[in-house]
Structures are given as structure tokens and as C-alpha cells.
């Protein structure tokens, strides 16, 4: 037993008496002007042997304090090995938020006006995933926090982060903004606009987010996540409405968009990015090495869903899909799909659009086998209902086997086996022939009277209320 341990036993006994639920409790305080954030972490019972943090955290962080003294830890860039601690121990540290944000590093911390956006793991250091946590947050007057963490319904200052892997990333924004809640069947989006000063621009961006998210709700009849953080960062004039966006899953679901807020609503409506990003939430987290599946699914739905809500005509949606497939064909060659999925950005088109072609094939085969009673939509909804542990990372093979089991079919694993080791882009000639799609020099043409031309139209039509009978939901569980 070390000296600092002995001197703190009394304090720990006092703290233990106030602990009740089996969670590790954080108390987080942001200073005036967001100069720094002070964190206290009180463990429930036995302390873990380590905490995890961001690789860049050490630069602006204080050492861990226990009972008023610096705690001896052994550190790597992302791990702090803790010495043995008494039960219900509390640790304190602080992080120099303003100093970190001054670097204006969009992957770590930066400012937008008076607000700060930061990788949460810079200051929020977690124990192993298995330990549930609760976070109480104190903010300067007039300030808000935007985070992926679901809020405690009875106490808006208390959050309960989802138990995701410590390596999963997240972003928090703190500032004098006003977040908006967008309620959809099945869930709520908490929308925060940063760098937007006028009401008309705020209104325009809200409509764009709301319409894009509503399109995803149409797949199951409800939004796939109960709580989703949506951060929109205005960049000013750029060459397109949404130069960059991504889905992040640490501690909860989140989508972050960087936008040119000066562009008109029509350009945002015509852009596929938001539909693509929200479509990722139809699936749980898929391992990065299997990104052909997650990106293929999102690339498929980004066109299907825009047709279903009327943003694209059926012909435009098939054209957009074929344009993507052609980009995929043009960049295929050499690597198998498995290899390409594990290589860098150069294989993006090949990977995304091969995955989308496979989802199209699986959707068609499933609809044909079941006379349209089962679809990719219904298979994903069954997965959502049975196995949607938000903190689990899936490998493609396991996920496709589960989809086959749930749909009582073999189409998903068949499509997987046909293409995963192929070095060429999926051949869609038979698929197009059956659907009555013809590629011509003037673009894709739809011919009627082919075996599955009704099926072709059905893919791009919203599921009817009747086909979703018994599964529609009105509110989050
Ligand atoms: Zn994507």
C-alpha cells in the first residue's frame, strides 16, 4: 500500500456513502470563456486498472490528481495505467481547452465564433467499455453542450453515454448556441448549427437536415436511432454545398456536416451527402476493413431514398446509380473487393459502388424469392429489432449471415460469395436486363414489360403503410 493510498482512505469512505447506482460518475465543468474543462471521475466500487484518452490529450492536460496529490501513472499515448486505488476513488484532472482549440485542427479542436468543437476523448478519459458511466455537466451561463450522449430524461444536465469501444471517436461542441430538437417517429435529432448567424440560413439548414432524416425514417417507418447528435459547421463559400461529412459513433450516434451555408436550399436538396450519412445509421457499426458493406449500403440508399420522397424521379435515381456504378467500373482492376476495402482512398469508388451493386442484387433477389413480401428494408429492420447493440462492431460476413437468418434466405451470403474475392466490378447486365434498364449513349432508359419492371419501380417507391403494418412506431422506446 503506497502512502497516498493510506491518506485517502477516509475521504473515499465518505464518497462511497453517496454512491448508489452502479455507474462511474463524471462531473464536468467548463470555465467562463471555455479556457479549460475540469473533470472529476468517481468510480463505482473497484477502480479499473486503466483509463483511455486521445493520443494528443497529453499536450494540454494536467496530471491525474487523487486526494489532492498527483497520481503516479504509467502512460502510453492513449492509455494511463492506474496504480491500485481504494474502492469508490475519485480522480481529478483538467484540460486546457482554449489552448488546444487555438491550433484550429479540425480533427482535434477548433473554434467557430465563441464556440469550441473538440474530439471528446481529449478531456473525457474513459475506463474500459464495460463500465457504464454518467456525466453531469456545468456550463457558463447561456452556453450549451452538443454531444452524442443521450440525456437523462429526468435531468437535462445529466448524460448517459452509450457503452461503445474506447477507441470510437466523438465530437462535442460547447458554446453560446441554441440547439434545436427535430422529432421524428422513433427518435430525436439534436441539431446544432455553428457559424450561422441569421434566421433564414438556420431555417434553410434545418429543413435540409429534417427532410434528409425523414427519408431514412421511411425505411422502417421510424428513425433507426433514439438520439442522434447533428453538428453542422458553416465554412462559407465552397465549391459544393457539403464538402465533407461523416458519421461518428463514440458514446452515441452522431453526424457532422461541413457546409457552404451561402448556397440555396435547392442545392442542398439536390446533394446526396445527408441522405448517404443518415443511411449509415440503418446499420450498426461495421468494421472498417469491411467498409464495402457500410458504404455500399449508404450509396445504394442515397439514391433509392431520394427517389422515394420525390427528390429524384425514378429515371434520375437509376441514372445516378448507374453513374456511380460506372465510376466503380472505371476504378476496378487488380485488387479483389476484399483487398480494395482495406486499401486507401484511391479505391473509394470501386469499394462504395461495388457494395451498392451487391445491395441492389440482394434486394432484387430477395424481392423475387418472396414475391415482394421481403426486401432489403425489411431485412434491415429485422436486424435492427433483434440485434442492434449500438456498441457492437460487426464484420460483414457475420452481419450478412444474420440478415439471411432473419429473412430466411441465402441471398446475402450468395452475393457476398460471388463478389468478395472478385477483382472485377459486379456484372449488372443480367440485373439490368431483368429490370428493363438499358444503358444508352444518352443515359439509362427504362423499358416496361420486362420480367421485373414492376419490381424496378417498387424499389424506388415508398413502402406502403400496409406493408409495414405491425412494425410502425410512433415514439422512441
Ligand atoms: Zn459513407
Boltz pocket constraint, residues with backbone or C-beta under 6 A from the ligand:
constraints:
  - pocket:
      binder: B
      contacts: [[A, 276], [A, 277], [A, 280], [A, 294], [A, 295], [A, 298]]
      max_distance: 6.0
